[in-house]
Amino acid sequence: MSALRPLVLLGSATLLLAGCADPSQSADASTSPSSGTSAAAPIAKNAALAAKVPAALKASGIKIASDVSYPPMDFFAADNKTVVGAEADLDKALGTVLGVKVTIVNVPFDSILPGLQSGKYQLGVSSFTDTAEREKVVDFVTYFDAGTSLLVPAGNPKGLKPGGDSLCGRSVAVAKGSTQALEDVPARAKTCKTPIKVSTFPDGTGVNLAVTSGRADAALADSPVASYAAKQSGGKLEVAGDSYGNAPFGIAVPKNSELTGLLKSALEDLKASGGYEQVLAKWGLESGALDKFEINAAS
């Protein structure tokens, strides 16, 4: 989710540990839009990079915090235990390149950055837009380009548009802590004569259900998530107009971590081998591929 995180540490929550999906294997046909349609990319350990991984992390593995409710980026497979999705596959691929075990921890979205700051997790991979505000508390390594899309009921009965003032006076669902919630809607509200009625939900699932159930007129969400939700809705949802505000997603890393440079190098290794494009193609996300990866691109 492209969200600006509240920086207050939240109380402890129940964490669900789940192994990432292997990008060289197809997920369930119900979860992967291009399951079994392409050969596996040659993802392999890079001995030189693996040698630079701190010994403590080689022994313990890397805990990656993610809000596992955000298809096609991160979500649970049919067994409700295995984490699948584009980001989950990328996590696994990066672990392979660096020769280290990775474990995805299911964490509420607005608790991830505080968890990184407290040392609970080594990385946060959950569709974070790299922003200057977030860079004050964590570092980012960019890996994907996305914007915001408007998700509406099929047929767009109220004629809503991503631009202009058509959302004024309407009920709009957003995810808690997201850029859409903290930046987009407030900016729109400044030009509205009739206020936007904002409904905030803890995760992407709640946002989508609000629109399909009629509790919200529309939703604002990251473009790959909105597109996937529409495709998986059985004809109940569609994306209105084009996405806007494109910016890179970044892997969140604690400030001054030794992993930051290693992750950038590992992504470059994946791109050179074809593994990076393989992961994105599996989920139909090739349009979000980056030509180069950057550290703290917002600044």
VOPAGU-2260 file (C-alpha; in pm, 1 decimal, decimal comma):
REM VOPAGU-2260
SITE   aa  ch    i         X         Y         Z
SITE  MET   A    0       0,0       0,0       0,0
SITE  SER   A    1     131,0     333,4     -77,5
SITE  ALA   A    2      92,7     474,0     267,9
SITE  LEU   A    3     253,8     718,1     501,8
SITE  ARG   A    4     288,8     523,8     823,9
SITE  PRO   A    5     194,3     660,9    1161,6
SITE  LEU   A    6     525,3     653,2    1349,1
SITE  VAL   A    7     380,1     565,7    1689,1
SITE  LEU   A    8     466,3     213,6    1804,7
SITE  LEU   A    9     153,1       7,2    1835,0
SITE  GLY   A   10      76,4    -265,9    2084,7
SITE  SER   A   11     178,6    -622,6    2011,5
SITE  ALA   A   12     -33,3    -816,4    1764,6
SITE  THR   A   13     -59,4   -1181,3    1676,1
SITE  LEU   A   14     186,8   -1256,2    1397,2
SITE  LEU   A   15     135,7   -1527,5    1138,1
SITE  LEU   A   16     454,1   -1674,9     996,0
SITE  ALA   A   17     437,6   -1809,6     643,3
SITE  GLY   A   18     693,2   -1919,6     386,7
SITE  CYS   A   19     705,6   -1729,0      61,5
SITE  ALA   A   20     595,9   -1880,0    -264,5
SITE  ASP   A   21     872,9   -1997,5    -493,9
SITE  PRO   A   22     875,5   -1788,8    -814,7
SITE  SER   A   23     988,2   -2094,6   -1009,2
SITE  GLN   A   24     664,5   -2275,8    -921,9
SITE  SER   A   25     309,4   -2194,7   -1020,8
SITE  ALA   A   26      62,0   -2095,7    -751,0
SITE  ASP   A   27    -296,6   -2221,3    -744,1
SITE  ALA   A   28    -481,9   -2137,2   -1063,5
SITE  SER   A   29    -717,0   -1935,7    -844,9
SITE  THR   A   30    -439,7   -1710,4    -718,5
SITE  SER   A   31    -198,5   -1668,6   -1008,9
SITE  PRO   A   32    -330,8   -1500,6   -1323,4
SITE  SER   A   33     -59,6   -1649,8   -1542,9
SITE  SER   A   34      -6,1   -1979,1   -1363,7
SITE  GLY   A   35     200,2   -2220,9   -1566,9
SITE  THR   A   36     225,0   -1998,0   -1873,1
SITE  SER   A   37     599,3   -1933,3   -1873,2
SITE  ALA   A   38     921,5   -2112,2   -1787,0
SITE  ALA   A   39    1102,4   -2042,1   -1461,6
SITE  ALA   A   40    1373,1   -1778,9   -1461,9
SITE  PRO   A   41    1728,6   -1889,0   -1373,5
SITE  ILE   A   42    1731,2   -1754,0   -1018,0
SITE  ALA   A   43    2043,8   -1865,0    -833,7
SITE  LYS   A   44    2264,0   -1771,6    -541,2
SITE  ASN   A   45    2523,0   -1500,9    -606,2
SITE  ALA   A   46    2820,8   -1619,8    -401,8
SITE  ALA   A   47    2987,8   -1278,5    -390,0
SITE  LEU   A   48    2675,7   -1107,4    -254,5
SITE  ALA   A   49    2594,9   -1394,3     -18,2
SITE  ALA   A   50    2939,7   -1359,6     136,0
SITE  LYS   A   51    2853,2   -1002,4     238,3
SITE  VAL   A   52    2539,4   -1096,8     432,9
SITE  PRO   A   53    2606,2   -1041,9     805,4
SITE  ALA   A   54    2678,4   -1367,4     987,7
SITE  ALA   A   55    2395,7   -1313,2    1234,9
SITE  LEU   A   56    2141,8   -1290,4     952,1
SITE  LYS   A   57    2284,1   -1596,8     779,5
SITE  ALA   A   58    2216,7   -1786,6    1098,7
SITE  SER   A   59    1875,0   -1642,2    1186,0
SITE  GLY   A   60    1738,2   -1565,9     842,4
SITE  ILE   A   61    1558,9   -1244,8     745,3
SITE  LYS   A   62    1213,6   -1157,6     876,6
SITE  ILE   A   63    1014,3    -956,5     624,5
SITE  ALA   A   64     706,8    -771,6     751,2
SITE  SER   A   65     413,1    -751,5     512,5
SITE  ASP   A   66      40,7    -686,8     527,3
SITE  VAL   A   67     -75,6   -1011,4     366,8
SITE  SER   A   68    -408,2    -879,7     241,1
SITE  TYR   A   69    -304,7    -703,8     -76,0
SITE  PRO   A   70    -342,0    -921,6    -388,5
SITE  PRO   A   71    -168,2    -953,6    -625,1
SITE  MET   A   72     126,4    -826,4    -419,0
SITE  ASP   A   73      88,0   -1033,8     -99,6
SITE  PHE   A   74    -197,8   -1260,3       7,3
SITE  PHE   A   75    -269,4   -1606,5     144,3
SITE  ALA   A   76    -314,3   -1906,1     -83,5
SITE  ALA   A   77    -612,4   -2140,7     -45,5
SITE  ASP   A   78    -450,6   -2309,8     256,3
SITE  ASN   A   79    -465,0   -1974,1     440,7
SITE  LYS   A   80    -101,9   -2024,9     544,9
SITE  THR   A   81     122,0   -1993,9     240,3
SITE  VAL   A   82     196,3   -1636,8     134,2
SITE  VAL   A   83     174,5   -1584,5    -242,4
SITE  GLY   A   84     192,5   -1282,8    -469,7
SITE  ALA   A   85     440,0   -1073,7    -664,8
SITE  GLU   A   86     614,1    -928,6    -359,6
SITE  ALA   A   87     620,6   -1267,1    -185,9
SITE  ASP   A   88     786,6   -1417,1    -493,2
SITE  LEU   A   89    1034,3   -1130,6    -506,4
SITE  ASP   A   90    1117,1   -1181,9    -137,3
SITE  LYS   A   91    1195,1   -1547,0    -206,0
SITE  ALA   A   92    1402,5   -1463,3    -512,0
SITE  LEU   A   93    1609,0   -1207,4    -320,9
SITE  GLY   A   94    1666,8   -1462,9     -46,6
SITE  THR   A   95    1790,9   -1710,3    -306,9
SITE  VAL   A   96    2034,2   -1458,0    -456,1
SITE  LEU   A   97    2166,9   -1364,8    -111,3
SITE  GLY   A   98    2177,0   -1724,4       9,5
SITE  VAL   A   99    1963,9   -1655,1     315,6
SITE  LYS   A  100    1630,1   -1789,4     439,3
SITE  VAL   A  101    1346,1   -1536,2     437,0
SITE  THR   A  102    1025,3   -1555,7     638,8
SITE  ILE   A  103     723,6   -1333,9     576,7
SITE  VAL   A  104     549,6   -1210,1     890,2
SITE  ASN   A  105     189,1   -1094,1     853,7
SITE  VAL   A  106     172,8    -751,3    1017,9
SITE  PRO   A  107     -95,4    -478,9    1010,3
SITE  PHE   A  108      13,6    -226,2     750,8
SITE  ASP   A  109      55,3      68,2     986,0
SITE  SER   A  110     264,9    -138,8    1228,1
SITE  ILE   A  111     537,6    -235,4     980,2
SITE  LEU   A  112     762,3      71,0     993,4
SITE  PRO   A  113     746,2      94,6    1373,5
SITE  GLY   A  114     839,1    -274,9    1380,1
SITE  LEU   A  115    1143,6    -204,6    1165,1
SITE  GLN   A  116    1245,4      82,7    1390,4
SITE  SER   A  117    1223,3    -137,8    1698,6
SITE  GLY   A  118    1429,8    -414,8    1538,1
SITE  LYS   A  119    1145,6    -667,0    1526,5
SITE  TYR   A  120    1188,7    -720,2    1150,5
SITE  GLN   A  121    1478,8    -670,2     911,8
SITE  LEU   A  122    1273,9    -562,9     607,0
SITE  GLY   A  123     930,6    -432,7     517,9
SITE  VAL   A  124     789,1    -531,4     178,5
SITE  SER   A  125     428,1    -421,5     149,7
SITE  SER   A  126     384,9    -187,8    -148,0
SITE  PHE   A  127     539,0     109,0      32,1
SITE  THR   A  128     567,9     414,6    -186,3
SITE  ASP   A  129     912,6     565,2    -135,8
SITE  THR   A  130     844,6     915,2       1,9
SITE  ALA   A  131    1068,3    1179,7     156,0
SITE  GLU   A  132     859,0    1167,0     474,3
SITE  ARG   A  133     914,5     794,0     517,9
SITE  GLU   A  134    1283,0     827,4     439,6
SITE  LYS   A  135    1317,3    1018,8     765,2
SITE  VAL   A  136    1270,9     692,6     956,5
SITE  VAL   A  137    1372,2     412,7     714,3
SITE  ASP   A  138    1571,7     367,7     395,5
SITE  PHE   A  139    1418,2     237,8      72,5
SITE  VAL   A  140    1537,7      27,3    -217,9
SITE  THR   A  141    1299,0      73,7    -510,2
SITE  TYR   A  142    1167,1    -225,4    -706,3
SITE  PHE   A  143     833,9    -140,9    -875,9
SITE  ASP   A  144     641,7     152,2   -1023,9
SITE  ALA   A  145     274,1     208,1    -939,4
SITE  GLY   A  146      10,8     479,6    -917,5
SITE  THR   A  147    -335,6     521,9    -767,1
SITE  SER   A  148    -651,4     392,7    -935,7
SITE  LEU   A  149   -1021,9     450,1    -876,4
SITE  LEU   A  150   -1218,1     130,8    -816,5
SITE  VAL   A  151   -1593,6     151,6    -876,5
SITE  PRO   A  152   -1895,0     -81,3    -915,8
SITE  ALA   A  153   -1924,0    -236,2   -1261,6
SITE  GLY   A  154   -2066,1       5,8   -1514,4
SITE  ASN   A  155   -1958,5     300,2   -1297,3
SITE  PRO   A  156   -2325,5     395,7   -1231,1
SITE  LYS   A  157   -2237,3     728,9   -1071,2
SITE  GLY   A  158   -1996,0     832,0   -1345,7
SITE  LEU   A  159   -1701,4     880,3   -1110,7
SITE  LYS   A  160   -1359,9     985,0   -1243,7
SITE  PRO   A  161   -1009,6     967,4   -1094,5
SITE  GLY   A  162    -956,7    1336,6   -1164,5
SITE  GLY   A  163   -1173,8    1642,5   -1105,7
SITE  ASP   A  164   -1435,7    1681,1    -834,7
SITE  SER   A  165   -1666,6    1384,8    -903,2
SITE  LEU   A  166   -1571,6    1225,3    -568,0
SITE  CYS   A  167   -1693,0    1527,6    -371,7
SITE  GLY   A  168   -1991,8    1428,7    -162,4
SITE  ARG   A  169   -1933,3    1059,5    -233,2
SITE  SER   A  170   -1830,5     782,6       5,7
SITE  VAL   A  171   -1479,2     662,9     -73,2
SITE  ALA   A  172   -1303,8     362,7      84,1
SITE  VAL   A  173    -929,7     374,0     156,8
SITE  ALA   A  174    -681,4     166,6     356,2
SITE  LYS   A  175    -564,7     291,2     694,7
SITE  GLY   A  176    -228,0     465,5     678,0
SITE  SER   A  177    -221,3     472,7     298,5
SITE  THR   A  178    -111,5     760,7      79,9
SITE  GLN   A  179    -465,2     762,8     -51,2
SITE  ALA   A  180    -593,9     814,3     303,9
SITE  LEU   A  181    -332,4    1058,1     429,7
SITE  GLU   A  182    -245,8    1259,9     120,4
SITE  ASP   A  183    -479,7    1200,2    -172,7
SITE  VAL   A  184    -823,2    1239,5     -13,1
SITE  PRO   A  185    -723,0    1537,2     207,1
SITE  ALA   A  186    -583,3    1714,9    -100,1
SITE  ARG   A  187    -906,5    1653,8    -290,6
SITE  ALA   A  188   -1113,3    1772,6       5,0
SITE  LYS   A  189    -961,7    2120,0     -20,0
SITE  THR   A  190   -1145,7    2181,3    -347,8
SITE  CYS   A  191   -1474,1    2010,9    -254,9
SITE  LYS   A  192   -1780,1    2215,2    -165,3
SITE  THR   A  193   -1941,9    1896,4     -35,4
SITE  PRO   A  194   -1697,1    1686,4     172,2
SITE  ILE   A  195   -1585,2    1341,0      67,3
SITE  LYS   A  196   -1720,0    1077,6     305,0
SITE  VAL   A  197   -1411,9     873,8     384,8
SITE  SER   A  198   -1440,6     513,8     503,1
SITE  THR   A  199   -1111,8     377,2     636,5
SITE  PHE   A  200   -1039,7       4,6     657,2
SITE  PRO   A  201    -744,7    -183,1     808,8
SITE  ASP   A  202    -661,5    -372,6     489,9
SITE  GLY   A  203    -728,0    -406,1     118,3
SITE  THR   A  204    -989,0    -675,7     166,3
SITE  GLY   A  205   -1210,2    -439,2     363,3
SITE  VAL   A  206   -1168,0    -167,1     104,3
SITE  ASN   A  207   -1282,8    -393,1    -179,7
SITE  LEU   A  208   -1578,2    -532,1      16,2
SITE  ALA   A  209   -1697,0    -181,2      94,9
SITE  VAL   A  210   -1744,3    -113,2    -275,6
SITE  THR   A  211   -1893,5    -450,6    -372,0
SITE  SER   A  212   -2139,9    -433,2     -80,9
SITE  GLY   A  213   -2246,7     -78,2    -164,1
SITE  ARG   A  214   -2116,4      70,1     161,6
SITE  ALA   A  215   -1884,0     290,6     -43,5
SITE  ASP   A  216   -1935,5     451,0    -384,1
SITE  ALA   A  217   -1572,5     391,6    -481,0
SITE  ALA   A  218   -1228,0     308,8    -350,1
SITE  LEU   A  219    -884,7     456,6    -407,5
SITE  ALA   A  220    -601,1     201,4    -407,8
SITE  ASP   A  221    -264,0     127,7    -563,2
SITE  SER   A  222    -299,7      59,6    -934,8
SITE  PRO   A  223    -188,3    -307,2    -943,8
SITE  VAL   A  224    -414,2    -388,7    -650,0
SITE  ALA   A  225    -718,2    -212,2    -795,7
SITE  SER   A  226    -665,0    -381,5   -1132,3
SITE  TYR   A  227    -635,7    -725,2    -972,2
SITE  ALA   A  228    -942,0    -664,9    -752,7
SITE  ALA   A  229   -1146,6    -579,4   -1060,3
SITE  LYS   A  230   -1029,2    -892,5   -1244,8
SITE  GLN   A  231   -1107,6   -1115,2    -948,0
SITE  SER   A  232   -1446,2    -959,4    -863,6
SITE  GLY   A  233   -1656,6   -1168,9   -1098,1
SITE  GLY   A  234   -1767,8    -862,4   -1291,5
SITE  LYS   A  235   -1870,2    -664,5    -981,4
SITE  LEU   A  236   -1590,9    -405,5    -996,4
SITE  GLU   A  237   -1399,9    -207,2   -1255,9
SITE  VAL   A  238   -1125,2      54,4   -1268,1
SITE  ALA   A  239   -1245,9     395,9   -1382,9
SITE  GLY   A  240   -1008,5     596,3   -1599,9
SITE  ASP   A  241    -628,8     591,2   -1579,3
SITE  SER   A  242    -400,2     565,1   -1278,9
SITE  TYR   A  243    -225,2     879,1   -1155,3
SITE  GLY   A  244      52,9     986,7    -921,4
SITE  ASN   A  245     292,8     711,9   -1023,8
SITE  ALA   A  246     591,5     660,1    -792,8
SITE  PRO   A  247     819,7     367,7    -704,6
SITE  PHE   A  248     751,0     113,0    -434,5
SITE  GLY   A  249    1048,3      47,8    -210,5
SITE  ILE   A  250    1171,3    -223,7      22,9
SITE  ALA   A  251    1181,6     -58,9     366,0
SITE  VAL   A  252    1508,0    -113,2     554,5
SITE  PRO   A  253    1611,0      18,7     897,3
SITE  LYS   A  254    1829,8     326,6     869,1
SITE  ASN   A  255    2194,4     254,7     784,0
SITE  SER   A  256    2142,2    -122,3     757,0
SITE  GLU   A  257    2406,1    -331,9     582,5
SITE  LEU   A  258    2122,1    -487,9     384,6
SITE  THR   A  259    2036,9    -172,8     189,4
SITE  GLY   A  260    2322,0    -188,6     -60,8
SITE  LEU   A  261    2301,8    -567,5     -77,7
SITE  LEU   A  262    1935,4    -555,7    -173,6
SITE  LYS   A  263    2004,2    -309,4    -454,7
SITE  SER   A  264    2279,4    -537,6    -584,9
SITE  ALA   A  265    2056,6    -844,0    -550,3
SITE  LEU   A  266    1780,5    -674,6    -750,5
SITE  GLU   A  267    2034,9    -587,5   -1020,6
SITE  ASP   A  268    2145,5    -952,1   -1024,2
SITE  LEU   A  269    1783,4   -1063,1   -1063,7
SITE  LYS   A  270    1728,0    -820,2   -1349,4
SITE  ALA   A  271    2041,7    -938,5   -1527,6
SITE  SER   A  272    1935,0   -1304,3   -1497,8
SITE  GLY   A  273    1577,2   -1239,7   -1609,6
SITE  GLY   A  274    1437,6   -1342,3   -1272,6
SITE  TYR   A  275    1297,8    -997,6   -1195,4
SITE  GLU   A  276    1087,3    -986,3   -1511,6
SITE  GLN   A  277     982,6   -1348,1   -1454,6
SITE  VAL   A  278     833,1   -1261,0   -1114,7
SITE  LEU   A  279     640,4    -962,9   -1251,3
SITE  ALA   A  280     520,5   -1148,3   -1561,9
SITE  LYS   A  281     378,3   -1428,7   -1349,4
SITE  TRP   A  282     136,7   -1176,9   -1197,4
SITE  GLY   A  283      75,6    -965,1   -1508,2
SITE  LEU   A  284     271,0    -670,6   -1367,2
SITE  GLU   A  285     533,1    -618,3   -1636,5
SITE  SER   A  286     424,4    -257,2   -1687,5
SITE  GLY   A  287     553,3    -172,1   -1340,2
SITE  ALA   A  288     908,5    -295,0   -1403,2
SITE  LEU   A  289    1185,5     -47,9   -1323,2
SITE  ASP   A  290    1482,9       8,5   -1551,7
SITE  LYS   A  291    1705,3      76,6   -1253,2
SITE  PHE   A  292    1683,8      37,4    -876,6
SITE  GLU   A  293    1760,5     323,2    -642,7
SITE  ILE   A  294    1820,8     387,0    -274,3
SITE  ASN   A  295    1596,7     661,5    -130,6
SITE  ALA   A  296    1474,6     775,9    -471,1
SITE  ALA   A  297    1239,6    1036,9    -321,1
SITE  SER   A  298    1529,8    1243,1    -192,3
